[in-house]
Amino acid sequence: MHEFENIPASPTVPPATGTGSIVDELTKLGELYAAGALTDSEFVAAKVRLLT
C-alpha cells in the first residue's frame, strides 16, 4: 500500500488530459505550488497522480 493512496484528489488541480507531456504538467503544478495555490498535500497528491 502506498502512503499517498488515502490523500483525496485536489479539486484545485484538474486531471491531466493527455494533451501535454508529464513534464509540462509537473511544471504547471510547480508554478501553482510556488504561487501558493496548492497546499503541500495537494501538490504531493497531484504529483503522485501524474507519476503513477
N, C-alpha and C positions, 0 to 999 in steps of 0.2 A: 504494500500500500504506500502510495506517495504521500508525503506530508502536506502537499498542496491540494489534495483531492477535495477537502472539505471547505476550501475557500470559495465563496459564492462568486459567480460571474459578475463583473462590474457592469452596471447599466451605462456607465460613462463611456466605455470603450466598445464600439461596435465590433462584431465578429469580422475576421478577415474575409474578404470577398473573393480572394484568389486573383484579383486584378493586379496586385502589387507583389513584389517579392517579400520574403520574410524579412530581409534586411530593411526594406522600406517601412514595413510595419513596425519593426523594432525601433527604427529611427523616430517614427511618429510617436510611439509610446514614450521614448526617451524625452522627446520635446514636451509632451503633455505632463510627464512627471516633473521635469525641470521647471515648468511653468506653475507647478502646484495644483494642476487639475486632477492629479491622481494621488491617492494615498500610497504609502509603501505597500500595503497588502493588495491594493488594486493593481499596482504596477507589476508586482510579482505574479499575481494570478493571470494577468494578461500575457506576460512573457511565457508562462507555463503553457497557456492555451496555444500560443503560436508555435512553440517548440515541441509540442507533443502531438 
